[in-house]
């Protein structure tokens, strides 16, 4: 049985920009790249999972593997492959994760071509908090030089027609939030229970 956002206490994320992101030197590091509107204009995925919960789960998955995590906001692109690949290129281990506000996610490696990846999660409406935790865990395992089994994902051929219009609108809004000269900034993330 999987959890839904209603099973969990509502959380909020406060994201504070620290300045331009640089290349990491730690070999035990994963860099998580978030899209321009992640936890700013948008607060939930396409399937209403709070983005604070998405961050919390990815962070926990990485932490459980004993690997460090840095988070960056890619302000000048809403392209998932670019976000994930740029995160990987900033990572000391060469492993990065990219997540769009609607939930679509990717694990990338710096030496791969931009449109290649280690794992892709294109059906955002089917991703659960547990999936995001597993994405963090697998990214950390790749960073340690391991070869984890791919994260199991659900497949629903009707998800695309059901969510296509909403996904297109979310992508258009995400793209409007791009700052062409914004580059990539490192961020601090603070997650709290709502109301605290």
Buried (B, 14 or more C-beta within 10 A) or exposed (E): EEEEBEEBEEBBBEBEBEEEBEEBEEBBBBBBBBBBBBBBEBBBBBBEBBBBBBBBBBBBBBBEBEBBBBBBBBBBBBBBBBBBBBBBBBBBBBBBBBBBBBBBBBBBBBEBEBEEBBBBBEBBBBBBBBBBBBBBBBBBBBBBEEEBEEBEBEEEEEBEEEBEEEBEEBBEBBBEBBEEEBBBBBBEBEBEEEEE
